[in-house]
Amino acid sequence: MALWHLSGSPSLRDIVVVNPNGTRFSDDGKMLRGAWGQRIFGGSPDDLLERAIAVLDNDVSSFRAVIPIYRAADLGVESRDIPCLTTLQFVVRGDGLHLIASLRALNPYWIWSYDHFFLSVLSELVAVRLNIQLASITYFTASLHVSIDDRSRIAEALSNNIMDAVPMPAMDTRAADPHELLLLRKRYLQWTVEANKDSKAQMSSEGLDSWWSGYVAAFNDARKARSEGRDPAASAWLTI
């Protein structure tokens, strides 16, 4: 999921190879209107992440590094995909960079792990670009809810610790470079074309920095393990 967000693509084709449930949220069977990646990155000159970084680079004490995800055009619209995330605000304080994520609603069982992983990568990228430490990620949500139908799954998840925490290496300067992100997006979108034809296709890391190369390797390994049923914890690949 994080790779899809980072790609900036709103295309259903580019998400179903990672998460087939994406089809449930498309209005036309082709696009996802609320795709975060498109709203955050958008392409020059509408790359809001770059604009937020520029705000803090110009004035580290600024409160104006806010990325709007929920837009005026979303209000009152009938759609299967209205973003739950409303805004992202990056703030620098004495101990480093803080990300404040505001959401209109959040399902912690099905959604939060995807959201948190993506936002942790995004905030680390911003911190590296600003040459400061990542201090915290804070969430505000109007509703934190789960489905009654998921009660047994949640109870099982809470009683079984089947996943070991594996710390990620710190992101380096090259990995946070805008040109590196452009290449990552290119490699991901190339892979989705191949994966829609061949489910065993693996994403290439050719030309990528060592940090992203390791990230892609973990993605490929976990995806393969899950498809072969070798590792019950490999469903975590969806967050990558």
C-alpha positions in Angstrom: 0.0 0.0 0.0 2.8 2.5 0.8 4.4 1.9 -2.5 1.1 2.6 -4.3 0.7 5.9 -2.3 4.3 6.9 -3.0 3.7 6.2 -6.8 1.1 9.0 -6.8 -1.2 6.9 -8.9 -5.0 6.9 -8.6 -5.3 4.0 -11.0 -7.2 0.9 -9.8 -4.8 -1.2 -11.9 -1.9 -0.1 -9.9 -3.4 -1.0 -6.5 -5.3 -4.3 -7.2 -2.0 -6.2 -7.6 -1.2 -5.2 -4.0 -4.7 -5.2 -2.5 -7.6 -6.6 -4.5 -10.0 -4.9 -2.1 -9.3 -1.7 -4.0 -12.0 -2.7 -6.5 -14.7 -2.1 -3.7 -13.8 1.6 -3.6 -13.7 2.5 -7.3 -16.7 4.4 -8.7 -15.9 3.5 -12.3 -13.8 0.4 -12.1 -10.8 2.4 -13.3 -9.8 5.0 -10.7 -9.8 5.7 -7.0 -10.9 9.4 -6.6 -9.6 9.6 -3.0 -6.1 8.2 -3.6 -3.8 9.9 -1.2 -0.7 9.6 -3.4 -2.2 11.7 -6.2 -3.4 14.3 -3.7 0.0 14.5 -1.9 2.4 14.3 -4.9 0.2 15.3 -7.9 3.2 16.1 -10.0 5.0 19.5 -10.5 4.0 22.2 -9.7 1.3 20.5 -7.5 3.6 18.3 -5.5 2.3 19.3 -2.1 5.0 17.4 -0.2 7.7 19.4 -1.9 5.9 22.6 -1.2 5.5 21.7 2.5 9.2 20.9 2.7 10.0 24.3 1.1 7.9 26.1 3.7 9.9 24.6 6.6 13.2 24.9 4.7 12.5 28.6 4.4 11.2 29.0 8.0 11.7 26.1 10.4 9.3 27.7 12.9 6.4 27.9 10.5 2.9 26.4 11.2 2.0 26.6 7.5 3.4 23.2 6.3 -0.1 21.7 5.9 -1.1 19.3 3.2 -4.9 19.2 2.6 -6.1 15.7 1.6 -9.9 16.2 2.0 -11.0 18.9 -0.4 -14.0 21.1 -0.9 -15.0 18.9 -3.9 -15.3 15.9 -1.6 -18.1 17.5 0.6 -21.5 16.0 -0.2 -20.3 13.9 -3.1 -21.7 10.4 -3.6 -18.6 8.2 -3.9 -17.2 5.0 -2.7 -13.8 6.6 -2.0 -13.8 9.8 0.1 -10.5 10.0 1.9 -10.6 9.4 5.6 -7.4 11.4 6.0 -8.2 15.2 6.0 -4.8 16.9 6.6 -1.1 16.4 7.3 0.8 19.0 9.2 4.6 19.0 9.6 5.9 21.0 12.6 9.4 21.4 13.8 10.0 21.7 17.6 13.2 21.4 19.7 13.4 17.7 19.6 12.7 17.3 15.8 10.0 16.9 13.3 6.4 16.2 14.3 3.7 15.0 12.0 0.1 15.6 12.9 -2.4 13.5 10.9 -6.1 14.4 11.2 -8.7 11.9 10.0 -12.5 12.0 9.8 -12.7 8.3 10.8 -10.3 5.3 11.2 -10.7 1.6 11.4 -7.7 0.5 13.5 -8.1 -3.2 12.6 -8.2 -3.0 8.8 -6.7 0.4 7.9 -4.4 1.8 10.6 -1.4 -0.4 10.0 -1.3 0.7 6.3 -1.7 4.3 7.2 0.9 4.4 9.9 3.6 2.6 7.8 3.1 5.0 4.9 3.0 8.1 7.1 6.1 6.9 9.0 8.0 6.6 5.7 6.7 10.0 4.5 7.6 11.8 7.7 11.1 10.2 7.8 11.6 11.4 4.3 10.7 15.0 5.3 13.0 14.8 8.3 15.9 13.7 6.3 15.4 16.4 3.7 15.3 19.0 6.5 18.3 17.3 8.2 16.6 16.9 11.6 15.4 13.9 13.6 11.9 12.5 13.3 10.3 13.0 16.7 6.7 11.9 16.6 3.5 11.1 14.7 0.2 12.1 16.3 -3.2 11.1 15.1 -6.5 12.9 15.7 -9.6 11.1 14.5 -13.3 11.9 14.9 -14.2 8.2 15.0 -12.2 5.2 15.9 -14.3 2.2 15.1 -14.4 -1.5 14.1 -17.1 -3.7 12.6 -19.1 -6.0 14.9 -18.4 -8.7 12.3 -14.7 -8.5 13.0 -14.9 -9.1 16.7 -13.6 -12.7 16.5 -10.7 -11.7 14.2 -9.7 -8.9 16.5 -9.8 -11.2 19.5 -7.6 -13.7 17.7 -5.2 -11.0 16.6 -4.8 -9.7 20.2 -4.2 -13.2 21.5 -1.6 -14.2 19.0 1.7 -12.4 18.5 2.7 -14.0 15.2 4.9 -11.1 13.9 8.3 -10.2 15.2 9.2 -6.5 15.0 12.0 -5.9 12.5 13.5 -2.5 12.7 14.1 -0.7 9.4 17.4 1.0 8.8 17.5 4.8 8.9 16.7 6.5 5.7 19.7 8.1 4.0 20.0 11.4 2.2 20.0 9.9 -1.3 16.8 7.9 -0.5 15.0 11.1 0.3 16.1 12.9 -2.9 13.2 13.8 -5.2 14.9 12.2 -8.2 15.1 8.9 -6.3 11.4 9.0 -5.6 10.7 9.6 -9.3 12.7 6.4 -10.1 10.9 4.5 -7.4 7.6 5.5 -8.9 8.8 4.4 -12.3 9.9 1.0 -11.1 6.6 0.5 -9.2 4.4 1.4 -12.2 6.5 -0.8 -14.5 6.0 -3.6 -12.0 2.2 -3.2 -11.8 2.0 -3.6 -15.6 3.9 -6.8 -15.4 2.1 -8.1 -12.3 -1.3 -7.6 -13.9 -0.1 -10.1 -16.5 2.0 -12.4 -14.4 1.3 -12.7 -10.6 4.8 -13.9 -10.0 6.5 -10.8 -11.5 8.9 -9.1 -9.1 9.5 -5.4 -8.8 12.9 -4.2 -10.1 15.2 -2.1 -7.9 17.6 -1.3 -10.8 19.2 2.1 -10.2 17.7 2.7 -6.8 19.6 3.7 -3.7 20.5 0.9 -1.3 17.7 2.0 1.2 15.0 1.7 -1.4 16.6 -1.4 -2.9 16.3 -3.1 0.5 12.7 -1.9 0.8 11.9 -3.4 -2.6 13.6 -6.7 -1.7 11.5 -6.9 1.4 8.4 -6.3 -0.6 9.3 -9.0 -3.2 10.2 -11.5 -0.5 7.1 -11.0 1.6 4.8 -11.1 -1.5 6.4 -14.3 -2.6 6.2 -15.9 0.8 2.5 -15.0 1.1 1.6 -16.3 -2.3 3.3 -19.6 -1.4 1.6 -19.8 2.0 5.0 -20.2 3.6 4.7 -17.4 6.2 1.4 -16.5 7.9 3.0 -13.2 9.0 3.8 -12.2 5.4 0.4 -10.6 5.0 2.3 -7.6 6.4 3.7 -7.1 2.9 0.5 -5.2 2.2 1.7 -2.3 4.4 5.0 -2.0 2.5 
